[in-house]
Amino acid sequence: MGMPSRQRQSATEGLYQPLAEINVTPLVDVMLVLLIIFMVTAPLLAKGVKVNLPQATAAMPINQKDPIVITVSKEGKIALGADEISAETLVENIRVMMGEDHGRVVHIRGDTEAVYGEVVAVMDRLATNGITHIAIMTNSRSKTGPASKGSARPTAPAAGAPPAQLPAAPAGAAK
């Protein structure tokens, strides 16, 4: 009832016998190396220019598949996607990117320290050339952030929203 013993038929035939098992150690080594490579390169694939976006509590997220992103840096440089361009060629480059889809939304990312007039100048240049689907990008602020600590700040309406009514002056205010 013991294990059957292998009988040695010849000197060369019994030394190397095929294994019916997969050696997974090289497979695991290759997969770990690939994982490390992807972990290191993934942050480098992010497109665009790094800016510090302003915070807004009333900002509504926009569900857009493939937006056109314009960035205005704090130095006043304009970038379309990751490529820096001049203000004169901005509209024609956007028209090329839009193609036939004239309803595509253009997102404008303005750095917190950028001059407000430069961001408005980009918006005005787009609007005067017929590109009217414009959205300003912000970071969302939590409800417990500094804006909700007793002081209410007016916020700009979302793109395409009607202008907000100004509150009435309190009774007894000087005119």
DALIN-V88950 format. One record per pair of residues at least 4 apart in sequence whose C-alpha atoms are under 8 Angstrom apart, sorted by the first residue. I is the first residue (numbers start at 1). J is the second residue. D is the distance in whole Angstrom. If there is no record, write none. Layout:
((I/J/D) (I/J/D))
This chain:
((8/13/8) (8/14/6) (9/13/7) (9/14/7) (10/14/7) (11/15/7) (12/16/8) (13/17/8) (23/27/8) (24/28/6) (25/29/6) (26/30/6) (27/31/6) (28/32/6) (29/33/6) (30/34/6) (31/35/6) (32/36/6) (33/37/6) (34/38/6) (35/39/6) (36/40/6) (37/41/6) (38/42/6) (39/43/8) (40/44/8) (41/45/7) (42/46/7) (47/81/7) (47/82/6) (48/71/8) (48/79/8) (48/81/5) (48/82/4) (48/83/8) (49/71/7) (49/73/8) (49/79/7) (49/81/8) (49/82/6) (51/71/8) (51/73/6) (51/74/8) (51/109/8) (51/110/7) (51/111/5) (51/112/8) (52/110/8) (52/111/5) (52/112/6) (52/113/8) (53/109/7) (53/110/6) (53/111/5) (53/112/5) (53/137/7) (53/138/5) (53/139/6) (54/110/8) (54/111/7) (54/112/5) (54/138/5) (54/139/6) (55/138/6) (55/139/5) (55/140/6) (55/141/5) (56/138/6) (56/139/6) (56/140/5) (56/141/6) (56/155/8) (57/140/6) (57/141/5) (57/142/7) (57/143/7) (57/147/8) (58/155/7) (59/138/7) (59/140/7) (59/158/7) (60/158/8) (64/105/8) (67/104/7) (67/105/6) (67/106/6) (67/107/7) (68/80/8) (68/81/7) (68/94/8) (68/97/8) (68/104/8) (68/105/7) (68/106/5) (68/107/6) (69/80/6) (69/81/5) (69/106/6) (69/107/5) (69/108/6) (69/109/7) (70/78/7) (70/79/6) (70/80/5) (70/81/6) (70/106/7) (70/107/6) (70/108/5) (70/109/6) (71/77/8) (71/78/6) (71/79/5) (71/80/6) (71/81/7) (71/108/6) (71/109/5) (71/110/6) (71/111/8) (72/76/6) (72/77/6) (72/78/5) (72/79/7) (72/108/8) (72/109/6) (72/110/5) (72/111/6) (72/114/7) (72/118/8) (72/119/7) (73/77/5) (73/78/7) (73/110/6) (73/111/5) (73/114/6) (74/110/8) (74/111/6) (74/112/7) (74/113/5) (74/114/4) (74/115/7) (75/114/7) (76/114/6) (76/115/7) (76/118/7) (77/84/7) (77/85/8) (77/86/8) (78/84/6) (78/85/6) (78/86/7) (78/87/7) (79/83/5) (79/84/4) (79/85/6) (80/84/6) (80/85/7) (80/90/8) (85/89/7) (85/90/7) (86/90/6) (87/91/8) (87/122/8) (89/93/6) (90/94/6) (91/95/6) (91/125/8) (91/126/6) (91/129/7) (92/96/6) (93/97/6) (94/98/6) (95/99/6) (98/102/6) (98/104/7) (102/131/8) (103/133/7) (104/133/7) (105/133/5) (105/134/6) (105/135/7) (106/133/6) (106/134/5) (106/135/6) (107/134/6) (107/135/5) (107/136/6) (107/137/6) (108/119/8) (108/134/7) (108/135/6) (108/136/5) (108/137/6) (109/136/6) (109/137/5) (109/138/7) (110/114/6) (110/119/6) (110/136/8) (110/137/8) (114/118/7) (114/119/8) (115/119/7) (116/120/6) (117/121/6) (118/122/6) (119/123/6) (120/124/6) (121/125/6) (122/126/6) (123/127/6) (123/134/8) (124/128/6) (125/129/6) (126/130/7) (126/131/5) (126/132/7) (127/131/5) (127/132/5) (133/159/7) (133/160/8) (134/159/6) (135/158/7) (135/159/5) (136/158/8) (136/159/7) (141/145/6) (143/147/8) (143/148/6) (144/148/6) (144/149/7) (145/149/7) (147/151/6) (147/152/7) (147/153/7) (148/152/7) (157/161/6) (157/162/7) (157/163/7) (157/164/7) (169/173/7))
